């Protein structure tokens, strides 16, 4: 930490601030660096942990909200162990396990998202940052932008774009857009931390003398930074983690795996398409490993599992051309989706196109959020192990940047996905 730094920690759920950044928070407090922690959700959809904690099912909406309030209290106690007061903490109260759905499909004229367990369509917590805020993309972006603009951080710890948890992905994406909107007033270094990824961390369990290392698939091509922890910092991090009692009741081995002698931060390099006809190997996907699919996936679904990667991406005239590659031919019943969200510095993000291109056995559909675009001039060429998609930049709103991702699935079951990537198309690169 440097004099003049201001540290913002973005936690999708209560406990993420401790497992991902508990040591960094301690260092900031010791260095008298201002710290603010923002929680995207109250973590109120982890019914398995609630059942173990309460020793009874907790599925009614008011019961679920009460568990969200319990997790909020746990976060306050954990923060106190790390040296923070409740005034350092902000709870937004958006729906646990619903914010990526909001990111993809609930902007503008679309109806707000309805949470699966609370059945709420707006923030239900009276002690949230903005009680009653609708479960819409522009509302999350409004809250996050106003907090960042007010706090003016110089360093931001946020979830990693390769994270497998949807709320972690959503918080990363909303943050990127908020910072682009604030590019003239806030310049902050980003330090993404990874928590949900197949076979990570290893070994599982409490090994405080072992280093935290990135997954082998992500070790190359990403810039990783290790933040070392002293033994005293490790001990205090463990003490803070123990305050998250509802989560330790169900996931102790996993959570304790992050109590190591270092914390780990890294991000993908920027994909800059400006002035370049083609960019090959623009980025490896975050493929599911056999270990991640072995116990929870049926034999029939495992037989459909294929690796997915972004092979090339380029600008050809007025079109964006994306080529996906599969590790083997797609099985019958397996479909793919490509997401391309445009951003322009002179237009509200809520009004920009958010394309979802669904590719199936019989053809393709082009949607803006979840609404079909009839007659959309999108070309899809599907081969045995490659799919090339050509999209007019005008259909993306002639963007300065594009946020891109892809996934494969069988029915409603996800099989594999490509990490969301930032593509620089035009304009400034901040």
N, C-alpha and C positions, 0 to 999 in steps of 0.2 A: 504494500500500500504506500502511496505517495502523499505528501501534504497537498491538501486541496481535493483529494479523491472523495467521491460520494458513491456508495455501493448500494445497488438495487438487486435484491434477490427475488426471482420470480419462481414461485412454487405452484405447480398445478393442484397439489393436494397438501394438507397438513401432514408432515413428515418429510416431504421432498426437500425442504429447506435444510433439514438436519442431515439427511443421508448424502445429499449432493454438495452442501456448502457449509456444514457445521464448523469446519476448521477455518474457512475463509471468514465467516462471521466473527469468530473469536479474534482473529488477527485484526479485523477492522475495529472491533471494540477496543482492543488493546492499544491500537494506534489512534484512537479518538476520531476515526473516520465515520461520518454519518451513515447509518444503515437503515434501509426500509425493506421490509419483506411483504410481498403482495401474493396472496393466495387466490388462484383463479376459482377454485371450488372449495367447498367444505368437506369434500370426500364422503358424501352422504349416500353413495351407491355401492359400498362394499359390504353387501349383506352377509357374506360369509364371515367376515371379521366381527361384524356386529353380533351374529348369532353365537359365536364362540365367546365373545366378551359378556354378553347378557345372559347366555345359556338359554336362549329362547329365540324364536324367529322375530325379526323386526322388519315388517314389510308394509305396514300401514303408513300412509303419507306422513301423519304427525309423528309416528315413531321414527321414521327415517329422518325427518327434520331434527328431531331430538338428538339422534346420533350425529348429525352434522354439527350440532351445537357442542356435543361432547368432544368431537375432533377439534373444533375451534379452541376449546378450553385446553386440550392437550398441547396444541401448538403454542398457546400463550405460556404454558408451564415450561415447555421445551425451550422456547426463546429466552425465558428468564434464566435458565441454566447457562445459555450461551452469552448472556450479558445484555439482553434486549428487554425493553419494557413493552407493554401493550401499545403504547403510542408509536412504536416502530413498526407495527403490524397493520396490514390492510386486508380485509376479507371481502372479496367481490361477491361470492355466493352464487356463482353460475353453476349449471347442472353438472355434477360429476358424471363422467362417461357420456357427456352430450355435447361438449364444446367443439369437437371436430365436426360433428353433424351440423352444428350451427355455422361453422366456418364454411362448410361445403354447400349448404342449402337454405340458410335462413337469413337473407338480407333483403332490404328494401320492402317490396310488396308481399314477400313471402310471409306466411304465418309464423309466429314464434314457435320454437321447439318446445315440446312437452316432455318433461323428465319422466323416465320410466317408473321410478319408485315414488317420488314425491308428487307426481302428476302436476307439478307446477309449470307455468309458462312464463314466470317472472321470479326475480329473486325473492325468496320467502322469508329471509332472515332480517329481523328488525335492526340488528347490530351490524349489518353489512355496509359496505361503502355507499351503496345507493339502493336501498330497499325498493322493491317494486320495478326495478329495471327489467325490461322485457328480454326474454331469451332470444336475442337477435344479434347478428354479427356487428352491426353498427353500434349497438349498446356496449358490447365488450370493448370494441375499438375506442369508443368515446371515453370509457372509464380508464383504460390503460393509457391513452394519450394524455389525458388530463393529469394523471398521477405522475407520469414521466416528465411532463412539462413543468409541473410544480416542483418536483424533487430535483431535477436536473442532474441525473447520475453521470458519473464519468466511467463507471464500470458496471456492467450488468451480467449477472449469472442467471442463465435461463435454460430451459430444457433443450436437449439436442435434437436436431432434425431427423436423426436415425432412430430415435426412441420408438418403441413399439406401442406405447400407450397413447390412445387418441387425444387425451387432454394435454399430454406433454407436447405432442405435435402442434395442437391448436395454439398453445401459449407461445411457442416459437414463432408461428406464422403471424399471429396477431401482433406480436412484438415487432417483427420486421416491418410490417406495414406502419405501425405507430411511429417507429423511428424514421421511416422515409417521410412521413407527414411532418415530422419535427426536425428535418434535416438542417434547417437554418438556425435552430436554437439549441439543439442537443446533439453533441458528438460523444458517443460512449463506445468503449471497447466491449465486445461481446465475448462471454465465456460460457459456452454451452456445456452442460453436464449430462451424462448419460446414466439412466437408471434402469429402464426396461429394454432388455435386449437378450436374445437367446444365448444361453450359457455364459451369462455375465452377471455379476463378477464370478470369477473362479479363484480359489476354491470357495464353495459356499460355507457360510458359518463365520464364527468369530475368530479371526486371525489378525490381530492388531499389528503384528510385526511384518505382515506380508504387504507387498506393494499392490496398489490397484492399477491394473494394466488394461488397455483397451482390448476389445474383442479382436481376434486375428484378422477378421474380414475388414475391420476398420483401422487397423494399425498403419497401413500404408495409404498415402494419398491425403491424409488429414493431418493438420497441425495440432498435435496434442501438447498440452502444458500440464506439468505436474506441480501441485501445490503441496509442499512437505508439511507434515504435522509433527510437533513434538509429542512426547509421551503424555504430557499434561493435557495437550489439546485433544489427543485421542481419548483420554479418560473422560474429559468433559463432554466430548461428542457422544460417547457411550451413555453418559448420565442423561444428556438431553434426549437421546433416542428412547431411553426407558420411559420417558414421559408420554410417548405415543403408545399407550397401553393397548388400545383397541387393535392396533396394527401388529404389535408384537404377539398378541394372542394367536394370530393366524399365520404370520409370516416372519417369525423371529430369525430363522436361518438366513433368509434373503436379506432382511434389513441389516443384520449384524455383519453381513459381507462387505458393507460399505464403511465399516469402522476399521480403517487401514492407516498405514503410516503416511498416506498422501491422498489428496483429492485430485480429480482428473477432469480436464476441460479441453475441448477441441471442436473444430467445425470443418465443414467442407470448404474447399477453395471456391472463390467466385467463378462462375461460368460466364465469361464475357464474350458475347457473339458479335460485338460491334467491330466492323472492319475486317471480319473473318468470314470466309465463305463456308467453312466447316470446322467443327470441333469434334474430333473423335474421342471416344472413351470419356465422355463428359462426366461420368460418375457411376460407380458401382451401386447397385441396389443394396438394400438392407435385407438380404435373403433370409428366409426362415431356415434354420438348420434342422437336421433330422432329430436332434435332441429336443427342439422346441415342439415338434409335432408328434413325437412318439407316443405319449400317453393320452393326450386329449383328442387326437384325430383318429377317425376310423380308418381301417385298412383301405376302404374304397377312396376316401379323401386323400390319404397319403399317396395312393397310386397316381393321383392327379397333380401332386405337388411338383412344380417346376421352378427353377431359378429364373428371376426376371432382372434384366439390367437395361439401362439406357445406353445403347450402343453409340449412336451419333445424334447430334442435334445441330442444326444449321439454319441460316436464313438464306432462302433462295428467292431473290427478287422481292416480292411483297408477301411471301409466305414463310411461315415457320415450319420446318420439316423435322420430325422426330422419328427415330427408328428404335424400336424395342427389340431385344433379343431374348429368346427363351432357351433354357438349358436343354430342353427336349421339346418335341411337338406338343402343343396343347391337346389334352385329352378331350374326348367328347363331353360336353356339358360344362367346360371351363370357358369363362369369358374374361375379358380384360377391360379395364377402364383407365382412361388417361384424363388427368385434370390439368387444365391450363387457365390460370387466373391472371388477368392483366392488371398492371398498375401504371397510372400516369400521375405525375406530380401536380398537374393542373386540373384534376378531376377527382371527386370524392370516390373512394374505393368502393363504397356501397353500391355505386351506380355502374361500376365497371363490369364487363362480362366475366363470368366465372364458368368456363366451359367444362363440361363433363362429357367425354366421348366414350360411349359404351360399344364395345366390339364383341359381337357374338358370332355364332356359327352361320347365321342367316343374313348378316349385314351389320350395320352400325346405326346408332342413334346419337344425335348431337343435342345436348341440353345446356341451357343456361340455368345454373342451379339445378332444379329438378323439372324444368319446363322445356319441352321439346322445341327446337328451332326448326320449323318446317323449311325445307329447301336449302339448308345450310351447305355452303360450298366447302365441304371438308372431304378430302380424298383419303381413303384407307386402302392400302394394299397389304393383304395378309398372306404370308407364306407359311411354310411348315414351322419354321423356328424364328421368323422375323415378322414384324408388323411395322409398316411405315405410314405415318399420318402427316398429311399436308394441310395446314390450317392457315387461311388468310390472316395476316396481322390485323386487318380491318375488323375481322370478326372478334378479335380480342381487344378492340378499342384502340388500335394503334398504340400499344403500350411502350413505356420506357423500360419496364421490367416485366418478367413473367415468372410466376411461381408455378412449378411443374411437379407432378407426381404421377405414378401409375400403380395399378394393382391388378392381380388376378384373383378370381374367386369362382366357386362352384355354388350356384344358387345364392344364398346369403352368407355363405361361409368364406371368409378370406383365406387365400392360400399363400400369397406372397405380395410384397409391395416394394416400390421404389421410394427411397427417401425423398421428401420434398426438397427441391433445389431452386435456388434463385438464379434466373437467367437475365443478364444485362443485355437489353436489346437496343436502347437508344438513351439519350440524355445523360445526366450525371450518374456516377457510379457509387454514390454514397449509400 
